[in-house]
Amino acid sequence: MKLYRIPKNFAQEGVVLGFFKIRNLLEAMAATIFLLIIIFGVIQGSTRAKVYMTVGIVLPVVILTLMGVQGLPLSTFLMNVIKYKSSKNIYSKPTARDKIEREKNIIKKKTKKIKQQAKEEMKSKRDMERAKKIEARADKKTRKYEDM
């Protein structure tokens, strides 16, 4: 059997120009339009100053939104930051009790998964037994008709 290496950029869905995700592109467009309206419509100043603000502010924002942050679109990253900052939780090193609780939860999930797999196996066994019974009945009927 031959093995072939498939490149990462082969037939990716939701990607523009083979690199930018569609969501990031749309966010970049929205941010660009918003910032350009603010710079050219609201702020007073010379055209030269507005161009410098565009290059200094809009260009980095566009690049940041196109690339994303840690694999996330910029809007999702900012929402995560806001949720983290607004939460009252105190994040610290887990204690021994926390570790035990986590292990219990992991064990519960594993046993639940094992039970589910056992149920599925039993169901498939019952289905196979039913299929064998139906085949046996069909064989009996065909033999009966062949004997006639």
Summary of the structure (lengths in Angstrom):
residues: 148
radius of gyration: 31.0
end to end distance: 52.0
largest distance: 104.1
contacts: 293
relative contact order: 0.05
helix: 72%
strand: 4%
